[in-house]
């Protein structure tokens, strides 16, 4: 058995804000992918994945059956035969490794599932997101459900609010464009749940809530509008603002050895860095108007280009 492929995702804008009803924009990242397999693979990686899937199956049994039900007997039978999730998506890197797994399990084992072939109304999309949030909470403690939704649909998704989401079109990439969105490898993994807890604790403070509303969310929402409309000049102006806001207010989420690199981008305007997912390690998301120049300044670091314009 080899299941269909499910891809990584990149949340371009909306990290942490979407927990508090801001806008978000998520795109598939087809460079990384995963699929369920049943092929007698007994490597350490396959066995470890199989064990994690068995634990995940126990979590699925706890989800409200009014929301979603699964063919648990078939799932457990396949796991007993050694089924695992064969994935190239790096774990703890903020690009949706658990989201792809959740999408794969839902696609293969959910009963009365909503499919990508039907007319995906707002109601159906919201229900899918709710189902995926309940499933993915096993991995993160709290989940928006967005990562699995993006992986399941394999389409860019615009989040207008927690109850208003829709597939969206994004401007076509320019193969010869100097500007780019890129991933910067921090060289270390991160766990989402502890960082989300830090954020929720910080959110109890009135000053932090005000910053989120007036600075972070307002700027992030404008970035989404500029990106979708193709207004590159306005986009980079607001991405710089967003990068600065994150630097000054999300210090636990920025790996310490990247703080100076973060500042260097803001000081030189050669590139701007922002969180990729929850931060704390994994990938850092970068934006530059001159990719060649940014690569020169970041020559000691591994970069993957995501989007050019």
Secondary structure per residue as TSV (DSSP state, phi and psi in degrees):
chain	resnum	aa	ss	phi	psi
A	1	X	-	360.0	132.1
A	2	X	B	-134.9	118.7
A	3	X	-	-80.9	172.6
A	4	X	-	-65.7	158.7
A	5	X	-	-81.6	142.6
A	6	X	E	-127.0	133.6
A	7	X	E	-99.1	161.8
A	8	X	E	-67.8	171.3
A	9	X	E	-139.2	160.6
A	10	X	E	-129.5	123.5
A	11	X	E	-84.9	100.8
A	12	X	E	-65.5	-44.2
A	13	X	E	-143.2	146.0
A	14	X	-	117.9	-1.2
A	15	X	T	-54.7	135.9
A	16	X	T	66.4	-42.0
A	17	X	G	-60.8	-35.4
A	18	X	G	-67.1	-20.9
A	19	X	G	-65.2	-28.9
A	20	X	G	-112.7	33.8
A	21	X	T	71.9	26.5
A	22	X	-	-85.2	177.5
A	23	X	-	-76.4	160.5
A	24	X	E	-149.7	153.6
A	25	X	E	-135.7	119.1
A	26	X	E	-122.9	137.3
A	27	X	E	-127.5	147.2
A	28	X	E	-66.8	150.0
A	29	X	E	-127.7	95.9
A	30	X	E	-75.8	-1.5
A	31	X	E	-65.1	-33.3
A	32	X	E	-114.3	144.9
A	33	X	E	-157.6	166.6
A	34	X	E	-150.2	160.3
A	35	X	E	-153.8	149.6
A	36	X	E	-73.6	136.3
A	37	X	E	-135.3	148.5
A	38	X	-	-137.1	89.1
A	39	X	S	-141.2	29.4
A	40	X	-	61.1	27.9
A	41	X	-	-76.2	122.5
A	42	X	-	-116.0	20.0
A	43	X	S	-66.7	162.0
A	44	X	H	-58.2	-39.9
A	45	X	H	-64.2	-44.7
A	46	X	H	-65.9	-42.4
A	47	X	H	-64.7	-41.7
A	48	X	H	-62.7	-43.5
A	49	X	H	-61.9	-41.8
A	50	X	H	-60.7	-41.8
A	51	X	H	-65.2	-40.8
A	52	X	H	-65.1	-38.4
A	53	X	H	-66.2	-34.7
A	54	X	H	-65.0	-41.1
A	55	X	H	-66.8	-39.6
A	56	X	H	-62.0	-37.2
A	57	X	H	-61.4	-37.0
A	58	X	H	-63.4	-37.3
A	59	X	H	-64.3	-41.0
A	60	X	H	-59.4	-31.7
A	61	X	T	-67.9	-20.4
A	62	X	T	-89.4	-9.0
A	63	X	S	-75.9	138.6
A	64	X	-	-52.1	121.6
A	65	X	T	-66.6	-17.7
A	66	X	T	-68.5	-26.9
A	67	X	T	-84.7	-49.8
A	68	X	-	-161.6	146.0
A	69	X	-	-128.4	156.2
A	70	X	B	-127.1	157.6
A	71	X	-	-79.2	75.4
A	72	X	H	-65.2	-36.4
A	73	X	H	-63.4	-43.5
A	74	X	H	-67.5	-40.7
A	75	X	H	-60.4	-48.0
A	76	X	H	-66.6	-33.7
A	77	X	H	-64.9	-43.8
A	78	X	H	-65.5	-38.4
A	79	X	H	-67.0	-36.8
A	80	X	H	-64.0	-25.5
A	81	X	T	-87.7	-1.3
A	82	X	T	103.0	14.3
A	83	X	-	-57.7	143.2
A	84	X	E	-145.3	169.8
A	85	X	E	-103.3	109.5
A	86	X	E	-87.7	107.5
A	87	X	E	-135.0	139.3
A	88	X	-	-97.8	-0.6
A	89	X	S	-74.5	120.0
A	90	X	-	-64.4	136.2
A	91	X	T	-85.9	142.3
A	92	X	T	73.4	24.1
A	93	X	S	-116.2	1.1
A	94	X	S	80.0	18.0
A	95	X	S	-117.9	19.7
A	96	X	-	87.2	37.9
A	97	X	H	-64.4	-43.1
A	98	X	H	-72.2	-30.7
A	99	X	H	-62.5	-41.8
A	100	X	H	-66.2	-39.6
A	101	X	H	-63.8	-45.8
A	102	X	H	-59.4	-44.7
A	103	X	H	-61.8	-39.6
A	104	X	H	-66.2	-42.9
A	105	X	H	-66.4	-43.7
A	106	X	H	-60.8	-45.5
A	107	X	H	-60.8	-39.0
A	108	X	H	-88.9	-32.0
A	109	X	H	-120.8	-7.8
A	110	X	B	-72.3	140.2
A	111	X	T	-89.6	145.6
A	112	X	T	51.8	42.4
A	113	X	-	-73.3	151.6
A	114	X	-	-81.2	130.2
A	115	X	-	-109.2	161.4
A	116	X	T	-74.2	-10.9
A	117	X	T	-84.8	-19.0
A	118	X	S	-87.9	172.7
A	119	X	-	-69.9	107.9
A	120	X	-	-85.7	88.2
A	121	X	-	-70.9	166.8
A	122	X	H	-58.9	-38.1
A	123	X	H	-62.2	-44.7
A	124	X	H	-66.4	-40.9
A	125	X	H	-63.6	-41.8
A	126	X	H	-65.2	-39.7
A	127	X	H	-65.3	-43.2
A	128	X	H	-57.7	-45.8
A	129	X	H	-61.4	-39.7
A	130	X	H	-66.5	-42.9
A	131	X	H	-60.5	-47.7
A	132	X	H	-65.8	-34.2
A	133	X	H	-63.2	-42.8
A	134	X	H	-65.0	-40.2
A	135	X	H	-68.7	-46.8
A	136	X	H	-76.2	-13.9
A	137	X	H	-59.3	-22.2
A	138	X	H	-57.4	-35.1
A	139	X	H	-91.2	-32.2
A	140	X	H	-118.2	-4.2
A	141	X	S	82.5	-48.4
A	142	X	S	-141.1	134.9
A	143	X	-	-136.5	144.3
A	144	X	-	-80.6	-19.0
A	145	X	S	83.2	-0.2
A	146	X	H	-71.1	-42.0
A	147	X	H	-60.1	-50.1
A	148	X	H	-62.8	-35.6
A	149	X	H	-62.6	-44.1
A	150	X	H	-63.2	-43.1
A	151	X	H	-66.3	-40.0
A	152	X	H	-66.5	-42.8
A	153	X	H	-85.0	-27.1
A	154	X	T	53.5	44.0
A	155	X	S	-136.8	151.9
A	156	X	-	-61.3	139.8
A	157	X	E	-124.8	130.9
A	158	X	E	-102.4	122.2
A	159	X	E	-99.9	114.3
A	160	X	E	-89.2	-33.1
A	161	X	E	-163.7	177.9
A	162	X	T	-62.0	-24.4
A	163	X	T	-111.7	8.8
A	164	X	E	-136.5	95.6
A	165	X	E	-130.1	151.5
A	166	X	E	-156.7	147.3
A	167	X	E	-63.0	147.7
A	168	X	-	-139.6	159.2
A	169	X	-	-93.9	145.8
A	170	X	-	-118.8	155.0
A	171	X	-	-55.9	143.8
A	172	X	-	-63.2	145.3
A	173	X	-	-70.8	147.0
A	174	X	-	-100.3	116.6
A	175	X	T	-66.5	-19.2
A	176	X	T	-113.3	11.8
A	177	X	-	-71.8	145.3
A	178	X	S	-81.2	-29.0
A	179	X	-	-81.7	150.7
A	180	X	E	-157.6	155.6
A	181	X	E	-104.4	135.1
A	182	X	E	-139.7	162.4
A	183	X	E	-105.2	134.0
A	184	X	E	-111.2	122.0
A	185	X	E	-80.5	118.0
A	186	X	-	-77.5	-15.9
A	187	X	S	78.4	10.6
A	188	X	S	-143.8	147.1
A	189	X	-	-87.2	170.2
A	190	X	-	-145.3	152.5
A	191	X	-	-107.0	131.3
A	192	X	H	-71.8	-45.7
A	193	X	H	-54.6	-48.3
A	194	X	H	-62.1	-36.6
A	195	X	H	-71.5	-36.4
A	196	X	H	-64.1	-37.9
A	197	X	H	-62.9	-41.8
A	198	X	H	-60.6	-45.3
A	199	X	H	-60.8	-47.3
A	200	X	H	-64.6	-35.0
A	201	X	H	-65.3	-45.1
A	202	X	H	-61.3	-33.6
A	203	X	T	-67.1	-16.0
A	204	X	T	-69.0	-23.1
A	205	X	S	-81.2	127.7
A	206	X	H	-55.3	-39.4
A	207	X	H	-65.1	-39.0
A	208	X	H	-68.2	-41.5
A	209	X	H	-60.4	-41.3
A	210	X	H	-64.8	-43.1
A	211	X	H	-60.2	-44.2
A	212	X	I	-59.2	-45.4
A	213	X	I	-71.7	-50.3
A	214	X	I	-83.1	-28.8
A	215	X	I	-111.3	-62.3
A	216	X	I	-64.6	-58.3
A	217	X	I	-65.6	-42.8
A	218	X	H	-60.6	-42.9
A	219	X	H	-71.2	-43.6
A	220	X	H	-60.7	-42.0
A	221	X	H	-62.1	-39.9
A	222	X	H	-66.2	-38.6
A	223	X	H	-57.8	-42.3
A	224	X	H	-62.1	-45.5
A	225	X	H	-60.6	-44.0
A	226	X	H	-65.6	-41.8
A	227	X	H	-62.9	-47.1
A	228	X	H	-68.1	-30.3
A	229	X	H	-89.0	-7.8
A	230	X	T	78.9	19.0
A	231	X	-	-86.0	85.9
A	232	X	H	-66.2	-41.4
A	233	X	H	-60.6	-49.5
A	234	X	H	-65.7	-36.4
A	235	X	H	-58.9	-50.1
A	236	X	H	-69.2	-31.2
A	237	X	H	-61.8	-45.3
A	238	X	H	-78.1	-30.0
A	239	X	H	-64.0	-37.6
A	240	X	H	-61.9	-45.1
A	241	X	H	-59.8	-44.8
A	242	X	H	-63.2	-42.2
A	243	X	H	-59.7	-41.2
A	244	X	H	-67.5	-42.1
A	245	X	H	-61.0	-43.5
A	246	X	H	-65.2	-43.6
A	247	X	H	-56.9	-40.3
A	248	X	H	-89.0	-14.3
A	249	X	H	-125.7	-7.3
A	250	X	-	-126.5	41.3
A	251	X	G	-57.5	-36.0
A	252	X	G	-63.9	-21.0
A	253	X	G	-91.1	-8.0
A	254	X	S	-103.7	117.4
A	255	X	-	-53.2	132.7
A	256	X	G	-55.0	-38.6
A	257	X	G	-76.3	-0.4
A	258	X	G	-107.5	0.9
A	259	X	H	-63.3	-46.3
A	260	X	H	-65.2	-36.7
A	261	X	H	-65.3	-38.1
A	262	X	H	-61.1	-48.7
A	263	X	H	-63.1	-38.7
A	264	X	H	-60.5	-39.7
A	265	X	H	-63.0	-44.1
A	266	X	H	-65.6	-39.1
A	267	X	H	-71.3	-36.7
A	268	X	H	-95.0	-16.1
A	269	X	-	60.7	18.6
A	270	X	S	-77.5	-29.3
A	271	X	-	-163.4	160.6
A	272	X	E	-129.7	135.7
A	273	X	E	-106.2	149.7
A	274	X	E	-147.5	168.7
A	275	X	E	-69.1	144.4
A	276	X	S	-111.0	101.9
A	277	X	T	75.2	-136.4
A	278	X	T	-82.2	-11.8
A	279	X	-	77.4	-158.4
A	280	X	S	83.2	-5.0
A	281	X	S	153.2	-155.6
A	282	X	S	61.9	-139.9
A	283	X	E	-88.6	149.1
A	284	X	E	-111.7	138.4
A	285	X	E	-90.8	134.7
A	286	X	E	-124.0	148.3
A	287	X	E	-127.2	133.5
A	288	X	E	-142.9	147.5
A	289	X	S	-92.3	-8.4
A	290	X	-	-143.8	92.0
A	291	X	H	-59.9	-39.8
A	292	X	H	-61.4	-44.1
A	293	X	H	-66.8	-42.8
A	294	X	H	-61.5	-42.1
A	295	X	H	-62.2	-34.3
A	296	X	H	-64.9	-45.6
A	297	X	H	-71.4	-24.8
A	298	X	T	-109.4	29.3
A	299	X	T	-61.4	-24.3
A	300	X	T	-84.3	2.9
A	301	X	S	-125.2	152.5
A	302	X	-	-84.6	126.3
A	303	X	E	-121.7	138.5
A	304	X	E	-122.1	122.3
A	305	X	E	-78.7	129.6
A	306	X	E	-101.8	-39.8
A	307	X	E	-156.2	135.9
A	308	X	E	-121.0	143.3
A	309	X	-	-155.1	360.0
